Amino acid sequence: MLIDAILPLALACIMFSLGITLRPSDFGRLLVQPRAIGIGLFGQVIALPLLAFALLKISGISGEMAVGVMILALCPGGASAGLLTSLARGDTALSISLTAISSIAALLTLPFAVDLSLQHFLATEAQIQLPLMRTIGSVFLITVLPVGLGMLLRHRHPGRTQKLESPLGKVSTGLFILIVLATFFSQKTVLLDNFSRLGPVLFALNLLTMGCGYGLAALAGLKHSSCLAVAMECGLQNAALGIFVASILLNAPALAVPSMVYAFGMNLGALALIGALRWMTAKRRENNWQEVI
């Protein structure tokens, strides 16, 4: 299939475009803002998969679609998290750092956790197996390596990479949309058969993870802008990586349906949160102005 050839290159390009926005100081936040980074990674790596697992048990979804939801939940933050954090007037630098660090963490967490999900939800279906070493190598080649190359290019040619940021960002967005649409058309029947069950669960997962991320950050005493960054990072996943794991590494394209559905809805959920926050801010200012008068 054409998507099998294009998907790894498209995902590598998306991660490279993230890499050229990074500086070594973005990883230095592990030392400068350890609490913010720790809370963000906890929400991303632990709370999100646990919420997904709980929703699957409550909804009764099992089998391939359950594995697909878990693959999505185990993916790191998406490249769009930084943009939407900026729109929400959050800590964009923290968001970018979390995306980069969670992408590297996924090199180890994703393969082993996906294997556990396969064993739990598809224990009797031995035809779907995850090649662990191939998965680790593939995740490294299409996520960590492109990010590193992007950072290296920015370090050596800062002027050129600054000019590349905007066009590469647009190309990455276009490639992401292409991946999602290609998956949609190839798995349209599976989607239509499962959407009535998957849609509400994935919508709830999006809202709950953003709310959980914000709440955890607030309880940890982080400022509002940092709470927003953590919320966006928890709610916006690298759905393209989820599609890659399902379609290429597991050779089970049907498992990519939850990632594809989530890709359509996660940005809408984030934009709705941004709209609600701005509305509340405007109302608060209006009330304060009336009190002054």
BELJOFEN-V239667 format. One record per run of one state. SS is the DSSP state (H for helix, E for strand, L for the rest). FROM is the first residue (numbers start at 1). TO is the last residue. If there is no record, write none. Layout:
BEGIN
SS_FROM_TO, SS_FROM_TO
END
This chain:
BEGIN
L_1_1, H_2_19, L_20_23, H_24_32, L_33_33, H_34_59, L_60_62, H_63_74, L_75_76, E_77_77, L_78_79, H_80_87, L_88_91, H_92_121, L_122_131, H_132_156, L_157_157, H_158_186, L_187_187, H_188_219, L_220_223, H_224_235, L_236_236, E_237_237, L_238_238, H_239_249, L_250_252, H_253_292, L_293_293
END
